[in-house]
Amino acid sequence: MTKPVLSDPIALRIPEDMLKDIETIAKATDRSRSWVIVRALKYYLMEEGNDVLQTLAAQEEVRQGNVMDMDDFLAELEAEDRIEHTKRDDAA
């Protein structure tokens, strides 16, 4: 497995109780504090951070005019639903 490209070191101030937990986890898992912190950040980016990124991407789509009229969207959904019902009825 190839190692990821790393950034320059960054300074980070965190609450002492959180640092204590990070150090305890690092010691228990025989990992570095950096490894524990990066793993926690990855989980954040997959969940809450991803929500923020998706919202920003959607806002950019709207700014670019890549939108659909709600009535057109609902009509398209209804058409797809009718097709599915027809397929099920034909299969039965």
Contact map, one row per residue, 1 for C-alpha under 8 A:
11100000000000000000000000000000000000000000000000000000000000000000000000000000000000000000
11110000000000000000000000000000000000000000000000000000000000000000000000000000000000000000
11111000000000000000000000000000000000000000000000000000000000000000000000000000000000000000
01111100000000000000000000000000000000000000000000000000000000000000000000000000000000000000
00111110000000000000000000000000000000000000000000000000000000000000000000000000000000000000
00011111000000000000000000000000000000000000000000000000000000000000000000000000000000000000
00001111100000000000000000000000000000000000000000000000000000000000000000000000000000000000
00000111110000000000000000000000000000000000000000000000000000000000000000000000000000000000
00000011111000000000000000000000000000000000000000000000000000000000000000000000000000000000
00000001111100000000000000000000000000000000000000000000000000000000000000000000000000000000
00000000111110000000000000000000000000000000000000000000000000000000000000000000000000000000
00000000011111000000000000000000000000000000000000000000000000000000000000000000000000000000
00000000001111100000000000000000000000000000000000000000000000000000000000000000000000000000
00000000000111110110000000000000000000000000000000000000000000000000000000000000000000000000
00000000000011111110000000000000000000000000000000000000000000000000000000000000000000000000
00000000000001111111000000000000000000000000000000000000000000000000000000000000000000000000
00000000000000111111100000000000000000000000000000000000000000000000000000000000000000000000
00000000000001111111110000000000000000000000000000000000000000000000000000000000000000000000
00000000000001111111111000000000000000000000000000000000000000000000000000000000000000000000
00000000000000011111111100000000000000000000000000000000000000000000000000000000000000000000
00000000000000001111111110000000000000000000000000000000000000000000000000000000000000000000
00000000000000000111111111000000100110000000000000000000000000000000000000000000000000000000
00000000000000000011111111100000100000000000000000000000000000000000000000000000000000000000
00000000000000000001111111110000000000000000000000000000000000000000000000000000000000000000
00000000000000000000111111111010000100000000000000000000000000000000000000000000000000000000
00000000000000000000011111111111101100000000000000000000000000000000000000000000000000000000
00000000000000000000001111111111000000000000000000000000000000000000000000000000000000000000
00000000000000000000000111111110000000000000000000000000000000000000000000000000000000000000
00000000000000000000000011111110000000000000000000000000000000000000000000000000000000000000
00000000000000000000000001111111000000000000000000000000000000000000000000000000000000000000
00000000000000000000000011111111101100000000000000000000000000000000000000000000000000000000
00000000000000000000000001100111111100000000000000000000000000000000000000000000000000000000
00000000000000000000011001000011111110000000000000000000000000000000000000000000000000000000
00000000000000000000000000000001111111000000000000000000000000000000000000000000000000000000
00000000000000000000000001000011111111100000000000000000000000000000000000000000000000000000
00000000000000000000010011000011111111110000000000000000000000000000000000000000000000000000
00000000000000000000010000000000111111111000000000000000000000000000000000000000000000000000
00000000000000000000000000000000011111111100000000000000000000000000000000000000000000000000
00000000000000000000000000000000001111111110000000000000000000000000000000000000000000000000
00000000000000000000000000000000000111111111000000000000000000000000000000000000000000000000
00000000000000000000000000000000000011111111100000000000000000000000000000000000000000000000
00000000000000000000000000000000000001111111110000000000000000000000000000000000000000000000
00000000000000000000000000000000000000111111111000000000000000000000000000000000000000000000
00000000000000000000000000000000000000011111111111000000000000000000000000000000000000000000
00000000000000000000000000000000000000001111111111000000000000000000000000000000000000000000
00000000000000000000000000000000000000000111111111000000000000000000000000000000000000000000
00000000000000000000000000000000000000000011111111100000000000000000000000000000000000000000
00000000000000000000000000000000000000000001111111110000000000000000000000000000000000000000
00000000000000000000000000000000000000000001111111111000000000000000000000000000000000000000
00000000000000000000000000000000000000000001111111111100000000000000000000000000000000000000
00000000000000000000000000000000000000000000001111111110000000000000000000000000000000000000
00000000000000000000000000000000000000000000000111111111000000000000000000000000000000000000
00000000000000000000000000000000000000000000000011111111100000000000000000000000000000000000
00000000000000000000000000000000000000000000000001111111110000000000000000000000000000000000
00000000000000000000000000000000000000000000000000111111111000000000000000000000000000000000
00000000000000000000000000000000000000000000000000011111111100000000000000000000000000000000
00000000000000000000000000000000000000000000000000001111111110000000000000000000000000000000
00000000000000000000000000000000000000000000000000000111111111000000000000000000000000000000
00000000000000000000000000000000000000000000000000000011111111100000000000000000000000000000
00000000000000000000000000000000000000000000000000000001111111110000000000000000000000000000
00000000000000000000000000000000000000000000000000000000111111111110000000000000000000000000
00000000000000000000000000000000000000000000000000000000011111111110000000000000000000000000
00000000000000000000000000000000000000000000000000000000001111111100000000000000000000000000
00000000000000000000000000000000000000000000000000000000000111111100000000000000000000000000
00000000000000000000000000000000000000000000000000000000000011111110000000000000000000000000
00000000000000000000000000000000000000000000000000000000000011111111000000000000000000000000
00000000000000000000000000000000000000000000000000000000000011001111100000000000000000000000
00000000000000000000000000000000000000000000000000000000000000000111110110000000000000000000
00000000000000000000000000000000000000000000000000000000000000000011111110000000000000000000
00000000000000000000000000000000000000000000000000000000000000000001111111000000000000000000
00000000000000000000000000000000000000000000000000000000000000000000111111100000000000000000
00000000000000000000000000000000000000000000000000000000000000000001111111110000000000000000
00000000000000000000000000000000000000000000000000000000000000000001111111111000000000000000
00000000000000000000000000000000000000000000000000000000000000000000011111111100000000000000
00000000000000000000000000000000000000000000000000000000000000000000001111111110000000000000
00000000000000000000000000000000000000000000000000000000000000000000000111111111000000000000
00000000000000000000000000000000000000000000000000000000000000000000000011111111100000000000
00000000000000000000000000000000000000000000000000000000000000000000000001111111110000000000
00000000000000000000000000000000000000000000000000000000000000000000000000111111111000000000
00000000000000000000000000000000000000000000000000000000000000000000000000011111111100000000
00000000000000000000000000000000000000000000000000000000000000000000000000001111111110000000
00000000000000000000000000000000000000000000000000000000000000000000000000000111111111000000
00000000000000000000000000000000000000000000000000000000000000000000000000000011111111100000
00000000000000000000000000000000000000000000000000000000000000000000000000000001111111110000
00000000000000000000000000000000000000000000000000000000000000000000000000000000111111111000
00000000000000000000000000000000000000000000000000000000000000000000000000000000011111111100
00000000000000000000000000000000000000000000000000000000000000000000000000000000001111111110
00000000000000000000000000000000000000000000000000000000000000000000000000000000000111111111
00000000000000000000000000000000000000000000000000000000000000000000000000000000000011111111
00000000000000000000000000000000000000000000000000000000000000000000000000000000000001111111
00000000000000000000000000000000000000000000000000000000000000000000000000000000000000111111
00000000000000000000000000000000000000000000000000000000000000000000000000000000000000011111
